[in-house]
Structures are given as C-alpha cells and as structure tokens.
Amino acid sequence: MSRDFGREKRLLTPRHFKAVFDSPTAKVPGKNLLILARDNSLDHPRLGFVIGKKSVKLSVERNRLKRLIRESFRLHQDSLAGWDIVIVARKGMADPDNPELIQHFGKLWKRLARSRPVATGKTESAEVDSPDA
C-alpha cells in the first residue's frame, strides 16, 4: 500500500461524513478530540476532519492541526485499512505543541486499529476486549 495521501484516502462528500456520524463502528476519545470510524470495505482508510472555528479560533492553528493529523495518518495508514475516519476537534485541541500532538495521535491510531471487530475477515488479529480501549 502506498503511503501517500491522495484523493482516494479522503472523505470528500457530505454523504461520506454522514455515514460515519450516523453509524460509527468505533469511537476513540482523545484529549480534546473524538475519533469516529466506520468500516468502509475498501483496502485503504479514508480520513476527514471537523475542525470548526468554535473549537480552534485561528486558521493557522486549524491548518497546523490538519497538517499534523494528515502526516500522522499517512504514517499509520497500514494499520487502519478498511476504516472511514472522522476527527472531531474540541476546544483546546490546538494547545499542545507539535511533538505532543504527534505522540498523542500515534496512540489514538493504535487504539483505533485494536478496536477492529474480528468478523471483518482481515488477516490481522484483533483484540476486541482490550482493557484500555
């Protein structure tokens, strides 16, 4: 699988976002954010953001967050295959510095990858009832 972040790896239409919001198969709460995910039956993950002005006031901060999340997602996408993922920002998400955010997202991607149901037919093993998920 290529490690790029091309158009096929993005949630582009309101319909895609709505599908994830209406019936997420996984929820991973983080510090000042929520990750919602839904099985997409594809061999690659897709990512979308909801980072509003109400949560993160300055556009430079919103853009910084998006850049960091995209890069982190790009590096971890092999373990996230088959998910449509929406990141919902909350107040204070822009407070941590870059290294702290990168580390935080690394942990969140791992938690999301572990929450995959066993019945998907994927080759990787899944821990359904992990204590910290």
C-alpha positions, 0 to 999 in steps of 0.5 A, a space after each residue: 500500500 502506498 503511503 501517500 495521501 491522495 484523493 482516494 484516502 479522503 472523505 470528500 462528500 457530505 454523504 461520506 461524513 454522514 455515514 460515519 456520524 450516523 453509524 460509527 463502528 468505533 469511537 476513540 476519545 482523545 484529549 480534546 478530540 473524538 475519533 469516529 470510524 466506520 468500516 468502509 470495505 475498501 483496502 485503504 482508510 479514508 480520513 476527514 476532519 471537523 475542525 470548526 472555528 468554535 473549537 480552534 479560533 485561528 486558521 493557522 492553528 486549524 491548518 497546523 492541526 490538519 497538517 499534523 493529523 494528515 502526516 500522522 495518518 499517512 504514517 499509520 495508514 497500514 494499520 487502519 485499512 478498511 476504516 472511514 475516519 472522522 476527527 472531531 476537534 474540541 476546544 483546546 485541541 490546538 494547545 499542545 505543541 507539535 511533538 505532543 500532538 504527534 505522540 498523542 495521535 500515534 496512540 489514538 491510531 493504535 487504539 483505533 486499529 485494536 478496536 477492529 471487530 474480528 468478523 471483518 475477515 482481515 488477516 490481522 488479529 484483533 483484540 476486541 476486549 482490550 482493557 484500555 480501549 
